[in-house]
Amino acid sequence: MSTQPQPDNTNELTIQDLALMKGIIDLASERSAFKPAEMAAVGTIYNKLTNFLKVVEEQSKAAQEAQAAQAAQAAQVEDAAPESVEE
């Protein structure tokens, strides 16, 4: 049995990575790591990142709510189905 090589995921960027980047920008700005001339560019990227993460979070919540509603509806259908009676 041969072992398949695992794909290299170093080029992947996840939502968790983006949230971590937002935290890094927060920390760096609190520590005055950016020069005044850089603040506008950093702020623009930070705002874009914040808005993107907010949209992703809202979509995730909506998907979870839709999935929960479907599961509840499926459970109601199963409960409402007449049971077969064996004679």
C-alpha positions as CSV (number, residue, x, y, z in Angstrom):
1,M,0.0,0.0,0.0
2,S,1.5,3.3,-1.1
3,T,1.1,6.6,0.8
4,Q,-0.2,9.5,-1.2
5,P,1.8,12.7,-0.7
6,Q,-0.3,15.3,1.1
7,P,-1.0,18.5,-1.0
8,D,0.9,21.6,0.1
9,N,-1.5,24.0,1.7
10,T,0.9,26.9,2.1
11,N,-1.0,28.9,-0.5
12,E,-4.3,28.6,1.3
13,L,-5.8,31.5,3.1
14,T,-8.7,30.8,5.5
15,I,-11.2,32.9,7.3
16,Q,-9.3,32.2,10.5
17,D,-6.1,33.5,8.9
18,L,-8.0,36.7,7.9
19,A,-9.3,37.1,11.5
20,L,-5.8,36.6,12.8
21,M,-4.5,39.3,10.4
22,K,-7.1,41.7,11.7
23,G,-5.9,41.0,15.3
24,I,-2.3,41.6,14.2
25,I,-3.3,45.0,12.7
26,D,-5.1,45.8,16.0
27,L,-2.1,45.0,18.1
28,A,0.4,46.7,15.8
29,S,-1.7,49.9,15.8
30,E,-2.1,49.9,19.6
31,R,1.7,49.7,19.8
32,S,2.2,52.6,17.3
33,A,3.9,50.4,14.8
34,F,2.7,52.4,11.9
35,K,3.9,55.8,10.8
36,P,1.3,58.5,10.4
37,A,1.7,58.4,6.6
38,E,0.9,54.7,6.7
39,M,-2.2,54.9,8.8
40,A,-4.6,55.7,5.9
41,A,-3.5,52.6,3.9
42,V,-3.6,50.4,7.0
43,G,-7.0,51.8,8.0
44,T,-8.4,51.1,4.5
45,I,-7.2,47.5,4.5
46,Y,-8.4,47.0,8.1
47,N,-11.9,48.4,7.2
48,K,-12.1,46.1,4.2
49,L,-11.0,43.1,6.2
50,T,-13.5,43.9,9.0
51,N,-16.4,44.3,6.5
52,F,-15.5,41.1,4.7
53,L,-15.3,39.1,8.0
54,K,-18.7,40.6,9.0
55,V,-20.3,39.4,5.8
56,V,-18.8,36.0,6.1
57,E,-20.0,35.7,9.7
58,E,-23.5,36.8,8.7
59,Q,-23.6,34.3,5.8
60,S,-22.4,31.5,8.2
61,K,-25.1,32.3,10.7
62,A,-27.8,32.4,8.0
63,A,-26.6,29.0,6.7
64,Q,-26.7,27.5,10.1
65,E,-30.2,28.9,10.8
66,A,-31.4,27.6,7.4
67,Q,-29.9,24.2,8.2
68,A,-31.5,24.1,11.6
69,A,-34.9,25.1,10.1
70,Q,-34.6,22.3,7.5
71,A,-33.8,19.8,10.3
72,A,-36.8,21.0,12.3
73,Q,-39.1,20.8,9.3
74,A,-37.8,17.3,8.5
75,A,-38.5,16.3,12.1
76,Q,-42.0,17.7,11.9
77,V,-42.7,15.8,8.7
78,E,-41.5,12.5,10.3
79,D,-43.6,13.1,13.4
80,A,-46.7,13.9,11.3
81,A,-46.3,10.8,9.0
82,P,-48.8,8.1,9.9
83,E,-47.3,5.0,11.4
84,S,-47.9,1.8,9.6
85,V,-49.8,-0.8,11.7
86,E,-48.8,-4.4,11.4
87,E,-51.6,-6.9,11.6
